[in-house]
Amino acid sequence: MAEAEKSCYEVQFSCSVCLDILKEPVTIPCGHSYCMSCINNFWSKLDENAVYSCPQCRETFSPRPALKKNTLLAEVIEKMNTSDQATASNQNTTEFIRCDVCTGEKNTADKFCLQCLASYCELHLQPHYESPVFMKHKLVPASAQLQKNICLQHGKLLDIYCCDDQQCICYLCMVESHKGHKSSSVETERIKYQDALEKKKIECLRMIAQREQGLRELSKAVTSVKCFAQAAEEDNERIFTELIDSMKIGCSAVNKLIRAQEKAELTRAEALRQHLDHELNDLRARIPEIQQILSTNDHITFIRKYTSVCGRPMFKDLPTITCVSRDTSGILSISGVKKHLEDVCEQEVARISKQVYRFSADALGLNRRPFCCPSSPLPHEMGQPFLIA
């Protein structure tokens, strides 16, 4: 009887070796699943030179495949077992229904008669066992649910299912308001839909396991994004600190070059100043001497002194002296270096931003559609940011 009442999932998730529900399920390369102990024992009985094969499809493997527990299948089976235990527990809960015949203090009803539509305790149930009149009456365990399965209009048991109106009716309803409608017994209709409901249950459990796995993967992805962001921020701080230090070193080197150039130019200016001072003193000394010659009345003396004065060499013209202005390009300018560095930084920041977004999108699965609703648009397809608090 127990084997006949096995649900669809028990058959689907049973081991073909021990014929029981899978324990520590493993999946071999051909796709069939077995209990880890069953397949190990099956292969261990073979000779050393024997070929390892699947007990179901007979596909061979060489060498012996390594076995790993199928965690997803194990979780599905565990959830189904838990659900079945809860269902069995609910079904075993005792419901105290009172006898409809007892007067005064009513005893607990033991059976419910589908013909009498009444509940009976063991004492008042005896006529149904002893009298031939009640021999054809069908007795079922008493429960509160049976009281709800009585037609409110006719007071008869709702044991017929109207396929046209999709509702449970009694035989009088079928003759009156549901005349000519297609109908069947509630037992037949139950069997018809039970298998579909079992499959729906298995599908729901599979989707639950899938989404729990998705949440675990999402949690890992969020952790990886946080670790990536922290590492990237630390690298960014380090690289820009090194860049700033390098720029400071470059700035110091340029300053030294400027100071060295300044010292050289100032040295040249000092030498020129001393030279000009010497020539100035010499020229100033010649003025009185020339003035004295000009004031001489003696022509011969004038001519003699003129020859001595004019015979002295004259100084060359002054060299060109230029003042450096900040309004001009000057001798040295690093504005081009600044502009180049700004352009490079802007390009690198844009490139890194694309890499960061691409990494975050891949880690969080933004490029994959959610499995919960295949037709739903992704957050970034709706123009909305994908944020994680």
C-alpha positions in Angstrom: 0.0 0.0 0.0 2.9 2.4 0.9 4.5 1.7 -2.5 1.3 2.5 -4.3 0.9 5.8 -2.5 4.4 6.9 -3.4 4.2 10.5 -4.8 5.6 11.5 -8.1 8.7 13.1 -6.6 9.5 10.0 -4.6 9.8 8.0 -7.8 11.7 10.7 -9.6 14.2 11.2 -6.8 14.7 7.6 -5.9 18.0 5.7 -6.3 17.8 2.9 -8.9 20.1 0.7 -6.8 18.5 0.8 -3.4 15.0 1.9 -4.7 14.8 4.4 -1.9 14.9 8.2 -1.7 18.4 9.5 -2.6 20.8 9.9 0.3 23.9 12.1 -0.3 23.0 12.2 -4.0 25.8 12.2 -6.5 25.5 12.6 -10.3 27.8 10.6 -12.6 29.0 11.9 -16.0 26.1 10.3 -17.9 23.6 12.5 -15.8 22.0 9.7 -13.6 22.0 10.2 -9.9 22.6 7.7 -7.1 23.2 7.5 -3.4 26.9 8.0 -2.8 27.2 4.8 -0.8 25.1 2.8 -3.4 27.2 3.7 -6.4 30.5 3.3 -4.5 29.4 -0.2 -3.3 28.2 -1.1 -6.9 31.6 -0.2 -8.4 33.7 -1.6 -5.5 32.3 -5.1 -6.3 33.8 -5.0 -9.8 37.3 -6.5 -10.6 40.3 -4.2 -10.9 40.3 -4.6 -14.7 36.5 -4.2 -15.1 35.0 -1.3 -16.9 32.9 1.1 -14.7 29.4 1.7 -16.1 26.1 3.3 -15.2 23.6 0.8 -13.6 20.8 2.4 -15.7 22.0 3.4 -19.1 25.2 1.2 -19.1 27.4 4.0 -20.3 31.0 3.1 -19.5 33.7 5.3 -17.9 37.4 5.1 -17.7 39.0 5.8 -15.3 36.5 5.5 -12.4 34.8 8.9 -12.1 35.4 11.0 -9.0 32.1 11.4 -7.0 31.0 14.7 -5.5 27.8 15.4 -3.6 25.1 17.2 -5.7 24.2 19.9 -3.2 21.3 21.4 -5.2 19.6 18.0 -5.5 20.3 17.3 -1.8 18.6 20.6 -0.8 15.6 19.9 -2.9 15.1 16.4 -1.4 15.6 17.8 2.1 13.0 20.5 1.6 10.5 17.9 0.2 11.1 15.6 3.1 10.5 18.5 5.5 7.3 19.5 3.7 6.0 15.9 3.7 6.7 15.5 7.5 4.8 18.7 8.2 1.9 17.5 6.0 1.8 14.1 7.8 1.9 15.9 11.2 -1.1 18.0 10.2 -2.9 14.9 9.0 -2.3 13.0 12.2 -3.6 15.8 14.4 -6.7 14.5 16.3 -9.9 16.4 15.7 -12.5 15.9 18.4 -15.9 15.6 16.7 -18.9 15.1 19.0 -21.5 12.4 18.5 -24.8 13.7 17.0 -26.9 11.0 18.8 -25.7 11.4 22.4 -27.9 13.4 24.8 -26.4 15.3 27.6 -22.7 15.0 27.7 -21.7 14.1 24.1 -19.0 11.5 23.5 -16.3 11.9 20.9 -17.5 10.7 17.5 -15.5 7.8 15.9 -17.2 7.5 12.5 -19.2 9.6 10.1 -21.9 8.0 7.9 -22.0 9.3 4.4 -25.7 8.2 4.0 -27.0 9.4 7.4 -24.8 12.4 7.3 -24.2 12.2 11.0 -21.3 11.5 13.4 -21.5 8.5 15.8 -19.6 7.5 18.9 -18.6 3.8 19.3 -21.8 3.1 21.4 -24.3 4.6 18.9 -22.3 3.1 16.0 -23.3 -0.4 16.9 -26.6 -0.4 14.9 -24.5 0.2 11.7 -22.5 -2.9 12.4 -25.4 -5.1 13.6 -28.6 -4.1 11.7 -28.9 -5.2 8.0 -30.6 -1.8 7.3 -27.3 0.0 7.8 -25.0 -2.6 6.2 -24.8 -0.6 2.9 -24.0 2.7 4.7 -20.5 3.9 4.1 -18.6 4.9 7.2 -15.5 7.1 7.2 -13.4 8.6 10.1 -15.1 11.6 11.7 -13.6 15.0 11.0 -14.6 18.6 11.1 -13.9 18.8 7.3 -16.7 16.4 6.6 -19.2 18.7 8.2 -18.2 21.4 5.6 -18.8 18.9 2.7 -22.6 18.9 3.1 -24.7 20.7 0.5 -26.4 23.7 2.2 -29.4 23.5 -0.2 -30.2 19.8 0.0 -28.3 18.5 3.1 -26.6 15.8 1.0 -22.9 15.0 0.6 -21.0 16.9 -2.0 -19.6 13.8 -3.8 -20.0 14.9 -7.4 -17.8 17.4 -9.4 -19.5 19.5 -12.1 -16.8 19.9 -14.8 -18.8 22.7 -16.6 -19.2 24.9 -13.5 -16.1 23.6 -11.8 -17.6 23.1 -8.4 -18.6 20.2 -6.0 -22.3 19.4 -5.9 -24.6 16.7 -4.5 -26.7 14.3 -6.6 -29.8 16.4 -6.2 -27.9 19.4 -7.5 -26.9 17.4 -10.5 -30.6 16.5 -11.2 -31.8 20.1 -10.7 -29.6 23.1 -11.3 -26.7 21.2 -13.1 -28.8 18.9 -15.3 -27.1 18.0 -18.5 -23.7 19.2 -17.3 -20.6 17.0 -17.6 -19.7 15.5 -14.2 -17.5 13.0 -12.5 -16.9 11.8 -8.9 -14.8 13.9 -6.6 -12.4 10.9 -6.2 -11.8 10.8 -9.9 -11.2 14.5 -10.1 -8.8 14.4 -7.1 -6.7 11.7 -8.9 -6.8 13.8 -12.1 -5.3 16.9 -10.5 -3.1 15.3 -7.8 -0.3 14.4 -10.2 -0.3 17.9 -11.7 -0.2 19.4 -8.2 2.7 17.1 -7.2 4.7 18.3 -10.3 3.8 21.9 -9.4 5.1 21.3 -5.9 8.4 19.9 -7.2 8.7 22.9 -9.6 8.1 25.3 -6.7 10.8 23.6 -4.6 13.2 23.6 -7.5 12.6 27.3 -8.0 13.0 28.0 -4.3 16.4 26.2 -4.3 17.4 28.1 -7.4 16.6 31.4 -5.9 18.3 30.6 -2.6 21.3 29.7 -4.7 20.9 33.0 -6.5 20.8 34.9 -3.2 24.0 33.1 -2.1 25.7 34.0 -5.4 24.5 37.6 -5.1 25.9 37.8 -1.6 29.2 36.6 -2.9 29.1 39.1 -5.7 28.3 42.0 -3.3 31.3 40.9 -1.1 33.5 40.8 -4.2 32.3 44.2 -5.3 33.1 45.7 -1.8 36.5 44.0 -1.8 37.2 45.2 -5.3 36.1 48.8 -4.4 38.3 48.8 -1.3 41.3 47.5 -3.1 40.8 49.9 -6.0 40.5 52.8 -3.7 43.7 51.8 -1.9 45.5 51.4 -5.2 44.1 54.8 -6.3 45.4 56.5 -3.2 48.8 54.8 -3.5 49.2 55.6 -7.2 48.1 59.2 -6.9 50.3 59.7 -3.8 53.3 58.3 -5.7 52.4 60.5 -8.6 52.2 63.6 -6.3 55.6 62.6 -4.8 57.0 62.2 -8.3 55.6 65.6 -9.3 57.1 67.2 -6.2 60.5 65.7 -7.1 60.1 67.0 -10.7 59.0 70.4 -9.3 62.1 70.5 -7.1 64.4 69.5 -10.0 62.8 72.3 -12.2 63.3 74.8 -9.4 66.9 73.8 -9.1 67.3 74.3 -12.8 65.7 77.7 -12.6 67.9 78.7 -9.7 71.0 77.5 -11.5 70.0 79.5 -14.6 69.2 82.5 -12.4 72.7 82.3 -10.8 74.4 82.0 -14.2 72.5 85.0 -15.6 73.2 87.1 -12.4 76.9 86.2 -12.6 77.0 87.4 -16.2 75.1 90.6 -15.2 77.5 91.3 -12.4 80.5 90.9 -14.7 78.8 93.2 -17.2 78.1 95.7 -14.4 81.7 95.8 -13.3 82.9 96.2 -16.9 80.4 99.1 -17.5 81.5 100.8 -14.2 85.1 100.6 -15.4 84.3 102.1 -18.8 82.1 104.8 -17.1 84.9 105.9 -14.8 87.4 106.0 -17.7 85.0 108.1 -19.9 84.2 110.4 -17.0 88.0 111.0 -16.5 88.4 112.0 -20.2 85.8 114.8 -20.0 88.0 117.3 -18.0 91.1 116.5 -20.1 89.1 117.2 -23.3 87.7 120.3 -21.8 91.2 121.5 -20.9 92.4 120.9 -24.5 89.5 122.8 -25.9 90.3 125.8 -23.7 93.9 126.0 -24.8 94.9 129.0 -27.0 98.1 127.7 -28.2 97.5 125.9 -31.4 100.6 123.7 -31.3 99.8 122.5 -27.8 96.2 121.9 -28.8 97.3 119.7 -31.8 99.8 117.7 -29.7 97.3 117.0 -26.9 94.5 116.3 -29.4 96.6 113.6 -31.0 97.3 111.9 -27.6 93.7 112.0 -26.6 92.2 110.9 -29.9 94.8 108.1 -30.2 93.3 106.3 -27.3 90.9 103.4 -28.2 87.2 104.0 -27.8 84.8 101.5 -26.1 82.4 99.3 -28.0 78.7 99.8 -28.1 76.7 98.5 -25.1 75.3 94.9 -25.5 71.5 94.5 -25.7 70.0 94.1 -22.2 66.5 92.5 -22.0 64.2 92.4 -19.0 62.2 89.1 -18.6 58.4 89.7 -18.3 55.9 87.2 -16.8 53.4 88.3 -19.5 55.5 86.6 -22.2 56.4 83.0 -22.7 59.8 83.6 -21.2 62.8 81.4 -21.3 61.2 78.4 -19.5 57.5 77.4 -19.3 55.8 74.2 -18.0 52.2 75.1 -18.8 52.4 72.5 -21.7 53.3 69.8 -19.2 50.4 70.8 -17.0 47.9 70.6 -19.9 49.3 67.2 -21.0 49.0 65.8 -17.5 45.4 67.0 -17.2 44.5 65.4 -20.5 46.2 62.1 -19.5 44.4 62.1 -16.1 41.0 62.8 -17.7 41.5 59.9 -20.2 42.6 57.5 -17.6 39.7 58.3 -15.2 37.3 57.7 -18.1 38.9 54.4 -18.9 39.0 53.2 -15.3 35.3 54.3 -14.8 34.3 52.0 -17.7 36.3 49.1 -16.2 34.7 49.6 -12.8 31.2 49.6 -14.2 31.9 46.6 -16.4 33.3 44.6 -13.4 30.4 45.6 -11.2 27.8 44.6 -13.9 29.5 41.2 -14.4 29.8 40.5 -10.7 26.2 41.4 -9.9 24.8 39.6 -13.0 23.3 42.8 -14.6 24.0 41.3 -18.0 21.8 38.3 -17.2 18.0 38.3 -17.0 16.5 37.5 -13.6 15.3 33.9 -13.6 12.2 34.7 -11.6 10.6 36.6 -14.5 12.2 36.0 -17.9 10.2 38.7 -19.6 10.9 41.5 -17.1 13.4 44.2 -18.1 16.7 44.6 -16.3 17.1 47.6 -14.0 19.6 49.3 -16.4 17.3 48.6 -19.3 14.6 50.7 -17.6 17.1 53.5 -17.1 17.3 52.9 -13.4 20.5 52.5 -11.4 21.2 49.1 -9.8 22.0 50.1 -6.2 23.1 48.0 -3.2 22.7 49.5 0.2 
